Amino acid sequence: MRKTKNLNDRWQFTGPDGRTVSVNLPHTWNSVDGQDGGNNYWRGSCRYERELDMPEFQKGEERVYLEFRGVNASARVYFNDTLVCTHDGGYSTFRVDVTDLLRETNRLAVEADNGVNDRVYPQKADFTFYGGIYRDVNLVVVNRRHFALADRGGDGIRITPQVKELDGYVRVQTFTEMDAGGNKPDAALPDDDCEIRIVLLDSDGAAAASGTGADCTLVIPSVHLWDGLKDPYLYTAVARLEYHGKTVDEIRCRFGVRTFHVDPEKGFFLNGRGYPLRGVSRHQDWKGLGNAITKEHHQKDMELIREIGANTVRLAHYQHDQYFYDLCDESGLVVWAEIPYISEHMANGRANTISQMKELIIQNYNHPCIVCWGVSNEITISTKNKKDMLDHHRELNELCHEMDPTRLTTLACYAMCGPFNRSAHITDLVSWNLYLGWYVPGLFLNDWWMRFFHFRYPKRCLGYSEYGCEAMPNLHSGKPRRGDHSEEYQTIYHEYMLKCFERNPYLWATHVWNMFDFAADARDQGGEAGMNHKGLVTFDRKIKKDSFYLYKAYWSDEPFVHIAGRRRADREESVTTVKVYTNQPKAALYADGKLMEEQTGDRVFNFRVPLNGTVTLEVRAGECRDTAVFHKVAVPNPAYKLVRKKSSSANWV
């Protein structure tokens, strides 16, 4: 049976300065310079080395694989001074068989390279390309007859559920390998003495169906559907490879049974009912850590996304950690998954996008949370060879449908890419990255734009893949305006957008850009270089901006109340407007313990409060309470205003 040993400890890292230090994984060499601005973070090749003892295994009967969950962006792996594999693509799993090179003491070396080139994506984008081994490295011992490990990082099992009337028809395909050499996985058995047995377990561990064969379809009567946030029910498929009646390899994979479709007039449907997708986008990096994050960081991100009440997440702009897709399955979040084919079409990069798409689909095929494969993002920003770019989009679109006919394809169009652009009409769905009301004036343009597209292409499913504006929690204004990076303008922007989406319900999905602030070393905006501050939560995940609570009021069923603007505690006006967000129907405001006013409303409440000295406010909504303190000052607090340098407000492009 399989045995897995984690190899995250005791690495020797030789960095850009030539010095060698001891590190544990996950690790990146850009955790500081990739977040400090200037677009000068170090990109190139660094080396990781470690020793490992001969693992316990049966020679001739078992094989030993190295498994890498993420090395950015290209990797060259040496085992006992032999180059055993190369891999291009910094966000996916890859494995290599090292059995025949094993010694009593072994040396493993990895050259990780995030350097500039014209063939491996991404090369141009609004985020930092952290170099390093930033996900787990494992040693896997498996029987020589085993489920496929060398098939583009997949697990050797492919589960395709369908719903017919009330029953679930679950096709389970398994792929096997025998010995080493990178043999192409095959649905055929390793030899005539092998048999594959499949058992489908319900969430309590009881058998729901069983069968035999490398490709079999099992029926689950009265199947329990994976039904989004309310009921993300998961089954488990257990596949056993038996040799002479003895189990020699076993894999377990969770899956869900659901149906979905998209209507250009009515939006997204899950299990036959209207299910408007309203959610956020996520970048995976953290302050001071970059992409080198642990399960605890992923759990914290999911906790915050669930708190806000989002029912969908766009995992941009690359393949995320398998653990996070698992969390999405468990939480019922509908996922848009994509590859980093972004900003600029590189003629020499076509093979790499094909490879990364194959890995994305093979490694994530069984996740019920995923409903669409993202082909590209803002590819028209600086593409010169448009004909080659369009041809490649058709190739990727066809590849997705060939590999996975059960899901839809989509892409995210650049704001300056007009509605008639041919790239916007290749995939099944399309969404736009639009920042109308932020980069250009006029929030009302959002309504105009989406209504024009819907009028011109009434049968085309339209979404908003990115929208948002910058806000820093230390910047404030009593008269917020576009471009001031204040927390107050961000709330005005998002209040408008939420109402706008209600007015235009045909949008198949909307994704806030972004759930969290993230590093973009080429940026210099908002008084903090190297950052994109469009998040609803700060980069360190410590501060929930006021806009976070606005979305919680719209999306979450968890009762709460929040006084917005509390960080603008010093106010110069004699009568100030205090904004309150809640999902309760009534809110009452108390000043220094005395009831001022009670309002009935919908999510956003505005109270007029006289200021004379210091006032302590309490708002009550149902059983919920929140407090804030405000001070009357003679002049505006200068710390609240963005101080612009001559070099500031530089966008990454």
MIROKE-22986 format. One record per residue (C-alpha): y negated, x, z. Coordinates in steps of 0.05 Angstrom, whole numbers. Layout:
<north Y | east X | up Z> $
...
***
This chain:
<north 0 | east 0 | up 0> $
<north -72 | east 21 | up -11> $
<north -107 | east 66 | up 39> $
<north -183 | east 78 | up 37> $
<north -220 | east 133 | up 72> $
<north -295 | east 137 | up 74> $
<north -327 | east 204 | up 54> $
<north -399 | east 192 | up 74> $
<north -403 | east 247 | up 126> $
<north -409 | east 324 | up 125> $
<north -442 | east 336 | up 58> $
<north -482 | east 398 | up 40> $
<north -543 | east 380 | up -2> $
<north -580 | east 429 | up -45> $
<north -648 | east 399 | up -61> $
<north -706 | east 410 | up -108> $
<north -731 | east 469 | up -67> $
<north -663 | east 505 | up -70> $
<north -650 | east 498 | up 4> $
<north -583 | east 472 | up 28> $
<north -580 | east 425 | up 87> $
<north -528 | east 380 | up 120> $
<north -534 | east 306 | up 104> $
<north -494 | east 243 | up 111> $
<north -492 | east 188 | up 59> $
<north -526 | east 144 | up 38> $
<north -579 | east 194 | up 17> $
<north -637 | east 204 | up -31> $
<north -684 | east 262 | up -41> $
<north -742 | east 215 | up -59> $
<north -749 | east 176 | up 6> $
<north -818 | east 207 | up 18> $
<north -847 | east 230 | up -49> $
<north -821 | east 167 | up -84> $
<north -865 | east 124 | up -41> $
<north -930 | east 163 | up -32> $
<north -964 | east 151 | up -99> $
<north -988 | east 197 | up -153> $
<north -929 | east 186 | up -199> $
<north -906 | east 256 | up -183> $
<north -841 | east 246 | up -145> $
<north -789 | east 298 | up -162> $
<north -740 | east 280 | up -216> $
<north -683 | east 325 | up -236> $
<north -614 | east 348 | up -215> $
<north -591 | east 362 | up -144> $
<north -523 | east 380 | up -117> $
<north -479 | east 351 | up -62> $
<north -416 | east 386 | up -36> $
<north -365 | east 375 | up 17> $
<north -294 | east 395 | up 35> $
<north -237 | east 348 | up 47> $
<north -166 | east 359 | up 70> $
<north -105 | east 338 | up 30> $
<north -97 | east 264 | up 44> $
<north -30 | east 236 | up 66> $
<north 5 | east 210 | up 4> $
<north 74 | east 210 | up -29> $
<north 74 | east 259 | up -86> $
<north 102 | east 228 | up -149> $
<north 96 | east 158 | up -121> $
<north 22 | east 152 | up -104> $
<north -44 | east 169 | up -137> $
<north -110 | east 190 | up -105> $
<north -177 | east 166 | up -132> $
<north -248 | east 183 | up -115> $
<north -294 | east 122 | up -114> $
<north -370 | east 126 | up -120> $
<north -409 | east 62 | up -106> $
<north -476 | east 88 | up -132> $
<north -502 | east 155 | up -156> $
<north -571 | east 154 | up -188> $
<north -577 | east 161 | up -245> $
<north -526 | east 207 | up -278> $
<north -468 | east 241 | up -243> $
<north -424 | east 301 | up -258> $
<north -365 | east 304 | up -210> $
<north -327 | east 369 | up -197> $
<north -262 | east 373 | up -158> $
<north -238 | east 442 | up -140> $
<north -287 | east 470 | up -193> $
<north -260 | east 425 | up -248> $
<north -306 | east 375 | up -281> $
<north -267 | east 310 | up -271> $
<north -317 | east 258 | up -296> $
<north -388 | east 242 | up -316> $
<north -423 | east 176 | up -307> $
<north -489 | east 150 | up -334> $
<north -519 | east 91 | up -296> $
<north -544 | east 96 | up -225> $
<north -528 | east 27 | up -198> $
<north -453 | east 14 | up -210> $
<north -386 | east 36 | up -183> $
<north -342 | east 88 | up -218> $
<north -277 | east 122 | up -200> $
<north -235 | east 181 | up -221> $
<north -163 | east 202 | up -209> $
<north -158 | east 271 | up -177> $
<north -85 | east 271 | up -156> $
<north -63 | east 329 | up -200> $
<north -118 | east 375 | up -174> $
<north -105 | east 365 | up -100> $
<north -96 | east 426 | up -54> $
<north -89 | east 433 | up 21> $
<north -165 | east 442 | up 26> $
<north -208 | east 413 | up -30> $
<north -280 | east 420 | up -51> $
<north -316 | east 361 | up -80> $
<north -383 | east 372 | up -114> $
<north -430 | east 321 | up -146> $
<north -490 | east 336 | up -189> $
<north -536 | east 276 | up -185> $
<north -592 | east 273 | up -237> $
<north -650 | east 225 | up -241> $
<north -688 | east 267 | up -291> $
<north -727 | east 244 | up -351> $
<north -687 | east 232 | up -415> $
<north -684 | east 184 | up -474> $
<north -614 | east 156 | up -465> $
<north -601 | east 131 | up -394> $
<north -638 | east 70 | up -367> $
<north -685 | east 60 | up -332> $
<north -738 | east 110 | up -354> $
<north -802 | east 70 | up -352> $
<north -813 | east 14 | up -301> $
<north -854 | east -10 | up -242> $
<north -809 | east 18 | up -189> $
<north -785 | east 86 | up -164> $
<north -720 | east 115 | up -191> $
<north -693 | east 147 | up -128> $
<north -645 | east 204 | up -140> $
<north -583 | east 215 | up -99> $
<north -516 | east 190 | up -75> $
<north -544 | east 128 | up -42> $
<north -482 | east 85 | up -33> $
<north -412 | east 97 | up -5> $
<north -363 | east 149 | up -29> $
<north -289 | east 134 | up -15> $
<north -221 | east 165 | up -24> $
<north -169 | east 113 | up -46> $
<north -94 | east 126 | up -43> $
<north -53 | east 77 | up -83> $
<north 18 | east 70 | up -111> $
<north 28 | east 99 | up -180> $
<north 40 | east 27 | up -202> $
<north -25 | east -7 | up -184> $
<north -78 | east -56 | up -203> $
<north -130 | east -24 | up -247> $
<north -180 | east 23 | up -215> $
<north -203 | east 59 | up -277> $
<north -231 | east -1 | up -314> $
<north -306 | east 10 | up -308> $
<north -306 | east 5 | up -233> $
<north -272 | east -64 | up -230> $
<north -218 | east -86 | up -182> $
<north -165 | east -105 | up -232> $
<north -171 | east -180 | up -224> $
<north -208 | east -233 | up -263> $
<north -214 | east -304 | up -236> $
<north -238 | east -361 | up -280> $
<north -242 | east -429 | up -245> $
<north -253 | east -495 | up -280> $
<north -260 | east -566 | up -253> $
<north -222 | east -623 | up -285> $
<north -235 | east -689 | up -252> $
<north -225 | east -672 | up -178> $
<north -178 | east -613 | up -186> $
<north -191 | east -539 | up -194> $
<north -156 | east -501 | up -249> $
<north -159 | east -427 | up -232> $
<north -139 | east -376 | up -283> $
<north -121 | east -309 | up -251> $
<north -114 | east -249 | up -296> $
<north -93 | east -183 | up -266> $
<north -95 | east -115 | up -299> $
<north -50 | east -57 | up -280> $
<north -46 | east 18 | up -289> $
<north 9 | east 68 | up -281> $
<north -2 | east 141 | up -266> $
<north -66 | east 178 | up -285> $
<north -101 | east 197 | up -349> $
<north -150 | east 139 | up -354> $
<north -99 | east 93 | up -386> $
<north -132 | east 30 | up -411> $
<north -116 | east -27 | up -362> $
<north -69 | east -78 | up -391> $
<north -48 | east -148 | up -372> $
<north 23 | east -124 | up -384> $
<north 64 | east -99 | up -325> $
<north 75 | east -25 | up -314> $
<north 150 | east -33 | up -327> $
<north 205 | east -86 | up -329> $
<north 220 | east -79 | up -255> $
<north 151 | east -103 | up -234> $
<north 127 | east -173 | up -219> $
<north 59 | east -201 | up -199> $
<north 53 | east -256 | up -149> $
<north -11 | east -295 | up -138> $
<north -29 | east -337 | up -77> $
<north -95 | east -375 | up -70> $
<north -117 | east -384 | up 2> $
<north -167 | east -435 | up 29> $
<north -221 | east -415 | up 78> $
<north -173 | east -424 | up 136> $
<north -122 | east -377 | up 105> $
<north -72 | east -431 | up 85> $
<north -40 | east -428 | up 16> $
<north -74 | east -475 | up -33> $
<north -33 | east -455 | up -95> $
<north 14 | east -399 | up -117> $
<north 46 | east -372 | up -180> $
<north 71 | east -310 | up -216> $
<north 50 | east -270 | up -276> $
<north -5 | east -224 | up -300> $
<north -41 | east -284 | up -330> $
<north -29 | east -351 | up -296> $
<north -67 | east -415 | up -284> $
<north -60 | east -448 | up -216> $
<north -81 | east -518 | up -196> $
<north -117 | east -533 | up -130> $
<north -114 | east -609 | up -119> $
<north -179 | east -641 | up -95> $
<north -213 | east -574 | up -98> $
<north -268 | east -557 | up -49> $
<north -329 | east -537 | up -90> $
<north -376 | east -479 | up -78> $
<north -439 | east -521 | up -70> $
<north -499 | east -476 | up -59> $
<north -536 | east -470 | up 7> $
<north -505 | east -532 | up 38> $
<north -432 | east -514 | up 27> $
<north -417 | east -444 | up -2> $
<north -342 | east -454 | up 3> $
<north -299 | east -394 | up -16> $
<north -225 | east -387 | up -32> $
<north -188 | east -321 | up -32> $
<north -141 | east -298 | up -87> $
<north -86 | east -251 | up -64> $
<north -51 | east -212 | up -119> $
<north 12 | east -173 | up -102> $
<north 46 | east -123 | up -149> $
<north 120 | east -120 | up -132> $
<north 169 | east -67 | up -154> $
<north 242 | east -84 | up -143> $
<north 219 | east -140 | up -97> $
<north 175 | east -95 | up -53> $
<north 100 | east -101 | up -53> $
<north 70 | east -35 | up -76> $
<north -2 | east -57 | up -86> $
<north -45 | east -115 | up -63> $
<north -116 | east -137 | up -77> $
<north -156 | east -194 | up -46> $
<north -216 | east -226 | up -79> $
<north -258 | east -284 | up -57> $
<north -280 | east -335 | up -108> $
<north -313 | east -403 | up -112> $
<north -302 | east -463 | up -156> $
<north -365 | east -495 | up -185> $
<north -396 | east -523 | up -248> $
<north -467 | east -514 | up -273> $
<north -509 | east -526 | up -334> $
<north -583 | east -525 | up -353> $
<north -622 | east -581 | up -385> $
<north -688 | east -565 | up -421> $
<north -720 | east -628 | up -392> $
<north -688 | east -632 | up -324> $
<north -674 | east -560 | up -305> $
<north -613 | east -531 | up -269> $
<north -553 | east -572 | up -248> $
<north -500 | east -551 | up -198> $
<north -435 | east -590 | up -194> $
<north -465 | east -646 | up -235> $
<north -528 | east -658 | up -194> $
<north -599 | east -634 | up -205> $
<north -610 | east -570 | up -166> $
<north -678 | east -539 | up -181> $
<north -674 | east -464 | up -173> $
<north -732 | east -441 | up -131> $
<north -728 | east -372 | up -101> $
<north -747 | east -299 | up -100> $
<north -734 | east -232 | up -133> $
<north -709 | east -172 | up -93> $
<north -715 | east -97 | up -98> $
<north -666 | east -60 | up -54> $
<north -709 | east -3 | up -27> $
<north -738 | east 4 | up 44> $
<north -796 | east 43 | up 72> $
<north -775 | east 114 | up 90> $
<north -705 | east 103 | up 62> $
<north -712 | east 87 | up -11> $
<north -647 | east 60 | up -38> $
<north -605 | east 96 | up 15> $
<north -594 | east 34 | up 57> $
<north -536 | east 9 | up 99> $
<north -501 | east -58 | up 108> $
<north -549 | east -74 | up 165> $
<north -608 | east -68 | up 117> $
<north -574 | east -114 | up 67> $
<north -560 | east -164 | up 123> $
<north -633 | east -163 | up 145> $
<north -656 | east -177 | up 74> $
<north -608 | east -235 | up 69> $
<north -630 | east -262 | up 136> $
<north -702 | east -264 | up 113> $
<north -685 | east -295 | up 46> $
<north -645 | east -349 | up 81> $
<north -700 | east -361 | up 131> $
<north -749 | east -377 | up 76> $
<north -701 | east -428 | up 48> $
<north -695 | east -399 | up -23> $
<north -634 | east -424 | up -62> $
<north -636 | east -370 | up -115> $
<north -649 | east -295 | up -120> $
<north -662 | east -252 | up -180> $
<north -630 | east -185 | up -166> $
<north -678 | east -140 | up -204> $
<north -677 | east -96 | up -243> $
<north -607 | east -66 | up -239> $
<north -539 | east -78 | up -209> $
<north -543 | east -86 | up -134> $
<north -493 | east -66 | up -81> $
<north -428 | east -106 | up -82> $
<north -440 | east -123 | up -9> $
<north -504 | east -160 | up -26> $
<north -469 | east -202 | up -80> $
<north -417 | east -218 | up -26> $
<north -473 | east -241 | up 20> $
<north -500 | east -285 | up -36> $
<north -431 | east -316 | up -45> $
<north -427 | east -330 | up 30> $
<north -497 | east -358 | up 35> $
<north -496 | east -402 | up -27> $
<north -552 | east -366 | up -64> $
<north -551 | east -374 | up -140> $
<north -559 | east -306 | up -172> $
<north -590 | east -278 | up -235> $
<north -557 | east -210 | up -245> $
<north -584 | east -159 | up -295> $
<north -582 | east -88 | up -321> $
<north -642 | east -39 | up -323> $
<north -656 | east -47 | up -397> $
<north -729 | east -49 | up -383> $
<north -800 | east -35 | up -410> $
<north -782 | east 6 | up -471> $
<north -726 | east 4 | up -521> $
<north -696 | east 73 | up -531> $
<north -656 | east 81 | up -595> $
<north -613 | east 134 | up -560> $
<north -601 | east 88 | up -501> $
<north -561 | east 33 | up -536> $
<north -494 | east 61 | up -514> $
<north -518 | east 64 | up -442> $
<north -541 | east -9 | up -441> $
<north -474 | east -30 | up -469> $
<north -438 | east 11 | up -416> $
<north -481 | east -15 | up -359> $
<north -472 | east -87 | up -382> $
<north -397 | east -79 | up -386> $
<north -396 | east -51 | up -315> $
<north -441 | east -106 | up -289> $
<north -396 | east -161 | up -317> $
<north -330 | east -129 | up -300> $
<north -350 | east -111 | up -229> $
<north -384 | east -178 | up -215> $
<north -344 | east -228 | up -255> $
<north -312 | east -262 | up -194> $
<north -376 | east -276 | up -156> $
<north -389 | east -352 | up -157> $
<north -462 | east -340 | up -139> $
<north -477 | east -309 | up -208> $
<north -495 | east -360 | up -262> $
<north -529 | east -315 | up -314> $
<north -530 | east -244 | up -341> $
<north -599 | east -215 | up -352> $
<north -602 | east -176 | up -417> $
<north -671 | east -143 | up -410> $
<north -737 | east -143 | up -373> $
<north -806 | east -136 | up -406> $
<north -775 | east -97 | up -462> $
<north -836 | east -107 | up -507> $
<north -884 | east -68 | up -463> $
<north -880 | east -4 | up -503> $
<north -825 | east -13 | up -554> $
<north -840 | east 16 | up -622> $
<north -778 | east 2 | up -663> $
<north -777 | east -74 | up -657> $
<north -723 | east -85 | up -709> $
<north -674 | east -40 | up -672> $
<north -693 | east -73 | up -606> $
<north -680 | east -143 | up -632> $
<north -615 | east -121 | up -663> $
<north -593 | east -91 | up -597> $
<north -611 | east -155 | up -559> $
<north -566 | east -195 | up -606> $
<north -511 | east -144 | up -593> $
<north -518 | east -150 | up -518> $
<north -522 | east -225 | up -521> $
<north -457 | east -229 | up -561> $
<north -424 | east -178 | up -515> $
<north -439 | east -222 | up -454> $
<north -411 | east -284 | up -487> $
<north -350 | east -246 | up -510> $
<north -335 | east -217 | up -441> $
<north -355 | east -279 | up -402> $
<north -360 | east -345 | up -440> $
<north -368 | east -382 | up -373> $
<north -439 | east -359 | up -358> $
<north -506 | east -361 | up -392> $
<north -550 | east -304 | up -416> $
<north -624 | east -296 | up -402> $
<north -681 | east -246 | up -405> $
<north -750 | east -237 | up -374> $
<north -808 | east -232 | up -422> $
<north -870 | east -190 | up -412> $
<north -934 | east -229 | up -399> $
<north -965 | east -205 | up -464> $
<north -904 | east -226 | up -503> $
<north -925 | east -291 | up -535> $
<north -882 | east -354 | up -538> $
<north -867 | east -342 | up -612> $
<north -839 | east -272 | up -600> $
<north -770 | east -267 | up -630> $
<north -740 | east -231 | up -570> $
<north -753 | east -295 | up -529> $
<north -707 | east -336 | up -571> $
<north -642 | east -296 | up -571> $
<north -610 | east -311 | up -503> $
<north -587 | east -379 | up -477> $
<north -645 | east -383 | up -427> $
<north -712 | east -349 | up -423> $
<north -762 | east -335 | up -368> $
<north -831 | east -304 | up -367> $
<north -864 | east -254 | up -321> $
<north -933 | east -285 | up -315> $
<north -988 | east -267 | up -267> $
<north -1041 | east -316 | up -290> $
<north -1091 | east -321 | up -234> $
<north -1079 | east -249 | up -212> $
<north -1085 | east -199 | up -269> $
<north -1127 | east -249 | up -308> $
<north -1171 | east -304 | up -280> $
<north -1151 | east -377 | up -282> $
<north -1094 | east -405 | up -241> $
<north -1098 | east -468 | up -285> $
<north -1072 | east -426 | up -343> $
<north -1002 | east -429 | up -314> $
<north -1000 | east -504 | up -326> $
<north -1028 | east -496 | up -396> $
<north -980 | east -440 | up -414> $
<north -915 | east -473 | up -392> $
<north -936 | east -540 | up -421> $
<north -951 | east -509 | up -488> $
<north -884 | east -473 | up -490> $
<north -847 | east -536 | up -470> $
<north -884 | east -577 | up -523> $
<north -871 | east -525 | up -577> $
<north -798 | east -512 | up -558> $
<north -774 | east -576 | up -523> $
<north -701 | east -555 | up -528> $
<north -711 | east -485 | up -500> $
<north -698 | east -476 | up -425> $
<north -758 | east -443 | up -394> $
<north -766 | east -408 | up -327> $
<north -814 | east -364 | up -289> $
<north -778 | east -298 | up -273> $
<north -839 | east -265 | up -240> $
<north -904 | east -291 | up -211> $
<north -944 | east -267 | up -152> $
<north -1004 | east -227 | up -128> $
<north -1017 | east -167 | up -83> $
<north -1033 | east -176 | up -10> $
<north -1036 | east -127 | up 48> $
<north -1034 | east -156 | up 119> $
<north -1093 | east -114 | up 141> $
<north -1139 | east -141 | up 86> $
<north -1175 | east -207 | up 96> $
<north -1232 | east -249 | up 72> $
<north -1267 | east -313 | up 91> $
<north -1282 | east -322 | up 17> $
<north -1219 | east -296 | up -16> $
<north -1220 | east -280 | up -90> $
<north -1175 | east -252 | up -143> $
<north -1167 | east -177 | up -137> $
<north -1187 | east -169 | up -64> $
<north -1114 | east -158 | up -42> $
<north -1127 | east -203 | up 18> $
<north -1073 | east -242 | up 53> $
<north -1116 | east -304 | up 44> $
<north -1120 | east -300 | up -32> $
<north -1044 | east -292 | up -35> $
<north -1036 | east -358 | up 1> $
<north -1086 | east -393 | up -46> $
<north -1048 | east -366 | up -106> $
<north -979 | east -388 | up -81> $
<north -1005 | east -456 | up -58> $
<north -1026 | east -468 | up -129> $
<north -961 | east -443 | up -160> $
<north -918 | east -487 | up -115> $
<north -957 | east -549 | up -136> $
<north -955 | east -526 | up -208> $
<north -879 | east -523 | up -207> $
<north -877 | east -593 | up -178> $
<north -920 | east -617 | up -236> $
<north -873 | east -583 | up -286> $
<north -802 | east -597 | up -260> $
<north -766 | east -578 | up -324> $
<north -768 | east -504 | up -307> $
<north -697 | east -481 | up -299> $
<north -714 | east -428 | up -247> $
<north -774 | east -396 | up -213> $
<north -771 | east -329 | up -177> $
<north -828 | east -303 | up -134> $
<north -845 | east -230 | up -147> $
<north -827 | east -205 | up -97> $
<north -791 | east -221 | up -32> $
<north -809 | east -152 | up -4> $
<north -862 | east -100 | up -19> $
<north -829 | east -42 | up -55> $
<north -844 | east 29 | up -78> $
<north -874 | east 42 | up -147> $
<north -899 | east 113 | up -144> $
<north -942 | east 105 | up -207> $
<north -985 | east 52 | up -174> $
<north -1051 | east 60 | up -136> $
<north -1074 | east -8 | up -115> $
<north -1094 | east -44 | up -51> $
<north -1112 | east 18 | up -12> $
<north -1042 | east 45 | up -7> $
<north -1018 | east 87 | up -65> $
<north -946 | east 85 | up -89> $
<north -934 | east 12 | up -71> $
<north -928 | east -56 | up -101> $
<north -954 | east -105 | up -49> $
<north -933 | east -171 | up -81> $
<north -880 | east -181 | up -28> $
<north -878 | east -240 | up 20> $
<north -853 | east -189 | up 71> $
<north -877 | east -118 | up 82> $
<north -838 | east -58 | up 58> $
<north -811 | east -43 | up 128> $
<north -790 | east -117 | up 136> $
<north -831 | east -122 | up 200> $
<north -888 | east -168 | up 179> $
<north -879 | east -236 | up 147> $
<north -943 | east -249 | up 108> $
<north -974 | east -318 | up 113> $
<north -946 | east -335 | up 44> $
<north -876 | east -327 | up 72> $
<north -889 | east -386 | up 117> $
<north -919 | east -427 | up 60> $
<north -853 | east -421 | up 23> $
<north -814 | east -435 | up 86> $
<north -854 | east -500 | up 92> $
<north -833 | east -520 | up 22> $
<north -761 | east -497 | up 21> $
<north -732 | east -492 | up 91> $
<north -703 | east -549 | up 133> $
<north -711 | east -508 | up 197> $
<north -768 | east -540 | up 237> $
<north -826 | east -492 | up 248> $
<north -901 | east -487 | up 250> $
<north -946 | east -428 | up 234> $
<north -1020 | east -414 | up 241> $
<north -1042 | east -375 | up 180> $
<north -1098 | east -325 | up 180> $
<north -1085 | east -301 | up 250> $
<north -1094 | east -229 | up 229> $
<north -1166 | east -246 | up 210> $
<north -1180 | east -254 | up 284> $
<north -1253 | east -234 | up 278> $
<north -1293 | east -287 | up 241> $
<north -1367 | east -290 | up 228> $
<north -1373 | east -364 | up 211> $
<north -1396 | east -414 | up 263> $
<north -1345 | east -465 | up 239> $
<north -1281 | east -437 | up 211> $
<north -1223 | east -467 | up 173> $
<north -1156 | east -456 | up 206> $
<north -1096 | east -466 | up 159> $
<north -1029 | east -488 | up 186> $
<north -962 | east -487 | up 150> $
<north -905 | east -531 | up 173> $
<north -847 | east -573 | up 146> $
<north -862 | east -626 | up 199> $
<north -901 | east -690 | up 180> $
<north -953 | east -683 | up 234> $
<north -992 | east -626 | up 265> $
<north -1038 | east -628 | up 326> $
<north -1088 | east -572 | up 341> $
<north -1110 | east -555 | up 412> $
<north -1169 | east -510 | up 428> $
<north -1167 | east -477 | up 496> $
<north -1117 | east -529 | up 518> $
<north -1155 | east -590 | up 493> $
<north -1133 | east -633 | up 435> $
<north -1181 | east -625 | up 377> $
<north -1147 | east -663 | up 321> $
<north -1081 | east -690 | up 297> $
<north -1065 | east -695 | up 223> $
<north -1011 | east -726 | up 181> $
<north -997 | east -686 | up 119> $
<north -951 | east -647 | up 73> $
<north -936 | east -574 | up 88> $
<north -1009 | east -549 | up 87> $
<north -1058 | east -572 | up 140> $
<north -1131 | east -551 | up 146> $
<north -1170 | east -558 | up 211> $
<north -1244 | east -545 | up 220> $
<north -1256 | east -507 | up 285> $
<north -1324 | east -490 | up 317> $
<north -1329 | east -417 | up 338> $
<north -1370 | east -395 | up 397> $
<north -1342 | east -333 | up 431> $
<north -1266 | east -331 | up 436> $
<north -1221 | east -391 | up 425> $
<north -1147 | east -396 | up 437> $
<north -1113 | east -445 | up 390> $
<north -1045 | east -478 | up 396> $
<north -1014 | east -521 | up 342> $
<north -958 | east -570 | up 357> $
<north -913 | east -600 | up 304> $
<north -855 | east -639 | up 332> $
<north -821 | east -592 | up 381> $
<north -851 | east -531 | up 348> $
<north -909 | east -490 | up 376> $
<north -952 | east -433 | up 352> $
<north -1014 | east -399 | up 380> $
<north -1070 | east -354 | up 355> $
<north -1135 | east -326 | up 382> $
<north -1201 | east -321 | up 342> $
<north -1267 | east -288 | up 359> $
<north -1337 | east -303 | up 336> $
<north -1370 | east -239 | up 310> $
<north -1440 | east -226 | up 283> $
<north -1418 | east -189 | up 220> $
<north -1353 | east -186 | up 180> $
<north -1302 | east -136 | up 207> $
<north -1306 | east -77 | up 157> $
<north -1232 | east -61 | up 169> $
<north -1214 | east -125 | up 132> $
<north -1245 | east -103 | up 66> $
<north -1210 | east -62 | up 12> $
<north -1246 | east 4 | up 4> $
<north -1238 | east 24 | up -69> $
<north -1234 | east 95 | up -91> $
<north -1253 | east 117 | up -161> $
<north -1179 | east 127 | up -177> $
<north -1156 | east 62 | up -145> $
<north -1132 | east -3 | up -177> $
<north -1090 | east 36 | up -226> $
<north -1032 | east -6 | up -251> $
<north -967 | east 30 | up -266> $
<north -974 | east 22 | up -342> $
***
